[in-house]
Amino acid sequence: MLSAFELDFLSCSGRLRQPLGTAWNVRFEEVEPVRPFRWSKGGESFAGWYYAVTTVGHVGFESWLERDRLILMDRDPEVVGIASQPFWLHWHDGQGPRRHAPDYFVRLADGRARVVDVRSADRMDERTEEAFVATGLACKAVGWEFQHVGTPEPVFMANVRWLARYRRDRAGRPAEVAARLLDVFSDPLPLWAGAGLVGDRLQVLPVLFHLLWSGRLVTDLESGVLGTQSLVWAGRRRP
């Protein structure tokens, strides 16, 4: 199986193309994208760069759906590295040569690797399915995880997008406000009321949202849009 695939990627010494069995241990979470991110005037998708606190740098995306997945990975405490369009995977499908550039390569805290492709169900076609099957086989051959992910639940994603505005560490300061919030929300309280107990909400709310982003404070992000009456409490992030 290893001999059926090759990886084409960028390294510090230039562009390389190597057999999968030789290249699998490259730190692909640190490589540059193998193709540029293009903006198409009037197109349905929108490419751009997202600043990830996980990598302390910008990671590219080619659609809003990919951007949403980046936000979710950036918030995942298991994720320690992310690279977009990390390599071209080459193989032969029996009729001719094929290639596919997965959307993301992810490094997890325990050292495992994960390859992620983002595509909504309504945009799947036969060739895409074939590419994902081939990518899954290649990943299995070298012990990587492979995920095909689609559209996240809308309410949950809307809430996480909001919290992502406060993802940077500076939003969690001053530290004494963060400590006071953790104390006040040691038992569940409505968001607005609890923030008011700490001090001026203009100063307190950004810190509160940062703590919700980081998981040091917890709320239900799935049942409804985050609001003044949302119950908030201190604790570990839900799985």
Backbone torsions as a table, in degrees:
resi	resn	phi	psi	omega
1	MET	NA	-39.7	-178.8
2	LEU	-59.8	-37.3	-177.0
3	SER	-72.3	-10.5	-178.1
4	ALA	-82.1	-11.5	-173.5
5	PHE	-128.3	149.0	171.1
6	GLU	-130.9	153.5	177.1
7	LEU	-116.1	133.5	178.4
8	ASP	-115.9	117.4	-172.4
9	PHE	-149.9	168.7	178.7
10	LEU	-98.9	132.9	176.7
11	SER	-126.1	176.3	179.7
12	CYS	-64.0	-21.4	179.9
13	SER	-97.7	5.2	178.9
14	GLY	120.5	-166.7	-178.4
15	ARG	-82.8	134.1	-178.3
16	LEU	-126.7	149.7	170.4
17	ARG	-131.8	116.6	-173.8
18	GLN	-134.5	155.9	173.1
19	PRO	-59.6	146.4	180.0
20	LEU	-54.0	-40.7	-178.2
21	GLY	-65.5	-18.7	177.8
22	THR	-94.2	-34.7	-171.0
23	ALA	-96.0	-4.0	-170.4
24	TRP	-61.5	-26.9	-176.2
25	ASN	-92.6	7.9	172.4
26	VAL	-64.4	142.1	179.0
27	ARG	-80.6	80.7	-174.2
28	PHE	-67.9	-15.3	175.4
29	GLU	-69.5	-7.9	-178.1
30	GLU	-111.4	-0.5	-175.1
31	VAL	-85.2	162.2	175.5
32	GLU	-83.1	155.3	177.9
33	PRO	-60.4	144.1	-178.3
34	VAL	-84.0	-6.4	176.1
35	ARG	-146.4	152.8	-178.5
36	PRO	-73.5	158.1	175.6
37	PHE	-93.0	119.5	-171.6
38	ARG	-105.7	141.8	175.0
39	TRP	-103.2	125.6	179.5
40	SER	-110.3	116.0	-179.4
41	LYS	-60.5	126.3	-179.7
42	GLY	78.9	2.6	179.9
43	GLY	-75.6	164.9	-179.4
44	GLU	-77.9	-26.8	-177.3
45	SER	-99.5	164.2	179.9
46	PHE	-139.8	117.8	-179.7
47	ALA	-89.0	156.8	178.9
48	GLY	-177.9	-168.5	-179.3
49	TRP	-126.6	134.3	179.0
50	TYR	-112.7	131.2	176.9
51	TYR	-82.2	113.5	-178.6
52	ALA	-97.8	124.8	176.9
53	VAL	-69.1	-23.4	178.6
54	THR	-63.2	-42.9	-177.4
55	THR	-98.9	-8.3	-174.3
56	VAL	53.3	46.5	-180.0
57	GLY	-171.8	178.1	-177.2
58	HIS	-90.9	139.8	177.5
59	VAL	-123.6	133.6	-175.4
60	GLY	-80.1	155.5	172.9
61	PHE	-143.0	157.5	-177.4
62	GLU	-117.4	4.7	177.6
63	SER	-161.7	163.5	175.5
64	TRP	-62.2	-33.8	179.3
65	LEU	-65.3	-41.5	176.1
66	GLU	-65.6	-38.1	177.8
67	ARG	-61.5	-42.4	178.2
68	ASP	-61.4	-41.8	179.2
69	ARG	-64.6	-36.7	175.9
70	LEU	-59.5	-44.5	179.5
71	ILE	-59.5	-44.7	-179.1
72	LEU	-64.7	-40.5	178.9
73	MET	-68.4	-36.3	179.2
74	ASP	-63.3	-29.5	-178.9
75	ARG	-88.3	-13.1	-176.5
76	ASP	-75.5	118.7	-177.6
77	PRO	-67.0	-15.8	178.0
78	GLU	-78.5	-20.0	-175.3
79	VAL	-87.7	126.9	179.6
80	VAL	-120.2	-7.6	179.2
81	GLY	-155.3	141.7	-179.7
82	ILE	-142.8	133.9	171.8
83	ALA	-135.3	141.5	179.3
84	SER	-100.7	146.5	-178.9
85	GLN	45.6	58.2	-169.8
86	PRO	-72.9	-27.1	-177.8
87	PHE	-164.2	161.5	165.6
88	TRP	-93.1	127.4	172.3
89	LEU	-94.5	123.3	-178.8
90	HIS	-110.2	140.0	175.0
91	TRP	-158.4	174.2	177.6
92	HIS	-118.2	127.9	-175.5
93	ASP	-94.5	11.8	-179.1
94	GLY	96.7	-18.5	177.8
95	GLN	-116.7	-25.0	-180.0
96	GLY	178.9	174.2	179.4
97	PRO	-70.6	144.7	176.7
98	ARG	-130.7	156.3	173.0
99	ARG	-147.4	155.3	180.0
100	HIS	-152.4	134.2	175.3
101	ALA	-104.5	106.2	177.6
102	PRO	-60.0	155.8	-176.6
103	ASP	-70.4	-42.0	-175.2
104	TYR	-144.2	146.9	165.4
105	PHE	-114.1	129.5	-174.1
106	VAL	-123.5	133.7	172.7
107	ARG	-103.4	131.1	180.0
108	LEU	-98.3	161.2	-173.0
109	ALA	-60.8	-28.9	-179.9
110	ASP	-88.9	8.8	176.9
111	GLY	95.7	-12.5	179.5
112	ARG	-65.8	156.8	178.7
113	ALA	-114.3	146.3	179.9
114	ARG	-137.6	130.6	174.6
115	VAL	-104.8	130.3	-173.0
116	VAL	-123.5	127.5	170.2
117	ASP	-114.2	135.7	-176.0
118	VAL	-113.6	119.1	178.2
119	ARG	-159.6	126.8	177.8
120	SER	-71.7	156.1	-175.8
121	ALA	-60.4	-35.2	-176.6
122	ASP	-76.4	-4.1	178.9
123	ARG	-113.7	11.9	176.3
124	MET	-82.8	139.2	173.3
125	ASP	-137.2	179.6	-173.2
126	GLU	-62.6	-44.6	-178.1
127	ARG	-67.1	-36.1	176.8
128	THR	-65.4	-44.1	177.5
129	GLU	-59.5	-41.8	178.4
130	GLU	-63.1	-40.9	179.4
131	ALA	-64.8	-39.8	179.8
132	PHE	-68.5	-38.3	176.9
133	VAL	-62.1	-45.6	179.3
134	ALA	-62.9	-41.6	178.8
135	THR	-63.4	-40.5	177.7
136	GLY	-62.7	-39.9	178.6
137	LEU	-66.3	-41.8	178.5
138	ALA	-62.5	-43.9	180.0
139	CYS	-63.6	-43.3	179.7
140	LYS	-60.7	-35.7	-177.3
141	ALA	-64.4	-28.2	-178.3
142	VAL	-113.2	10.4	175.3
143	GLY	81.1	17.8	174.3
144	TRP	-88.9	154.3	169.9
145	GLU	-83.1	149.8	172.6
146	PHE	-128.1	132.4	178.2
147	GLN	-128.7	129.9	165.5
148	HIS	-104.8	117.0	-177.0
149	VAL	-117.4	147.5	-178.5
150	GLY	-113.1	-139.2	-175.4
151	THR	-83.7	123.6	178.5
152	PRO	-70.6	162.9	179.3
153	GLU	-61.1	129.0	-168.4
154	PRO	-61.0	-44.8	-177.6
155	VAL	-65.4	-46.5	178.8
156	PHE	-58.3	-45.0	-177.3
157	MET	-67.0	-37.4	178.5
158	ALA	-61.6	-41.0	179.1
159	ASN	-66.3	-42.6	-178.7
160	VAL	-68.6	-36.2	175.1
161	ARG	-58.5	-42.4	179.2
162	TRP	-61.8	-47.5	-178.4
163	LEU	-65.3	-29.0	-179.6
164	ALA	-62.6	-21.8	176.1
165	ARG	-62.3	-22.2	-174.5
166	TYR	-113.9	26.5	-174.0
167	ARG	-76.1	-25.4	-176.5
168	ARG	-71.3	149.4	-175.3
169	ASP	-59.2	-31.6	-177.2
170	ARG	-63.1	-24.2	178.0
171	ALA	-69.7	-19.2	-178.9
172	GLY	-90.3	9.7	-179.8
173	ARG	-111.0	152.5	8.4
174	PRO	-77.1	153.3	-175.5
175	ALA	-62.5	-31.1	-178.3
176	GLU	-68.7	-30.5	175.7
177	VAL	-68.1	-42.1	178.1
178	ALA	-61.0	-43.5	179.8
179	ALA	-63.6	-40.1	179.1
180	ARG	-65.8	-40.0	177.8
181	LEU	-62.2	-42.9	178.9
182	LEU	-62.7	-33.8	178.2
183	ASP	-72.7	-46.7	-178.0
184	VAL	-62.4	-38.7	-177.7
185	PHE	-94.2	24.1	175.2
186	SER	-62.0	-27.5	168.6
187	ASP	-117.4	149.9	-176.4
188	PRO	-58.9	134.5	176.0
189	LEU	-141.5	153.2	172.0
190	PRO	-60.4	143.1	-175.0
191	LEU	-53.1	-51.9	-174.9
192	TRP	-65.2	-43.9	-178.8
193	ALA	-66.2	-43.8	-180.0
194	GLY	-64.3	-40.8	178.1
195	ALA	-62.1	-38.2	179.8
196	GLY	-65.5	-28.5	178.0
197	LEU	-70.7	-21.6	-177.6
198	VAL	-85.9	-35.4	-179.3
199	GLY	158.0	-153.2	-179.7
200	ASP	-62.1	119.4	-174.8
201	ARG	-62.7	-29.2	178.2
202	LEU	-60.0	-32.2	177.9
203	GLN	-89.6	-33.8	-171.4
204	VAL	-79.4	-41.2	-171.7
205	LEU	-61.7	-41.8	176.6
206	PRO	-58.6	-37.4	178.5
207	VAL	-68.0	-41.5	177.9
208	LEU	-59.8	-45.5	-179.5
209	PHE	-65.9	-35.4	176.2
210	HIS	-64.1	-40.4	178.8
211	LEU	-67.2	-33.2	174.6
212	LEU	-69.0	-38.7	176.4
213	TRP	-61.0	-45.3	-174.7
214	SER	-78.4	-13.3	-179.9
215	GLY	90.1	1.2	177.7
216	ARG	-73.8	-27.8	165.8
217	LEU	-112.6	151.9	-173.4
218	VAL	-129.0	144.3	171.2
219	THR	-150.4	169.3	177.4
220	ASP	-82.6	109.2	-178.3
221	LEU	-95.6	0.5	-172.5
222	GLU	-105.6	-30.7	-172.1
223	SER	-81.3	-25.3	-178.5
224	GLY	-168.5	167.4	179.5
225	VAL	-66.9	136.3	179.9
226	LEU	-56.0	128.9	-177.1
227	GLY	-148.8	-174.2	-174.0
228	THR	-63.1	-29.8	-177.0
229	GLN	-94.8	2.1	178.6
230	SER	-62.2	129.5	178.0
231	LEU	-73.4	133.8	-178.9
232	VAL	-127.4	141.6	177.0
233	TRP	-150.3	158.8	179.9
234	ALA	-81.8	141.0	178.7
235	GLY	163.5	178.7	179.6
236	ARG	-75.5	150.4	-180.0
237	ARG	-63.6	139.7	177.4
238	ARG	-67.6	148.9	178.1
239	PRO	-68.5	NA	NA
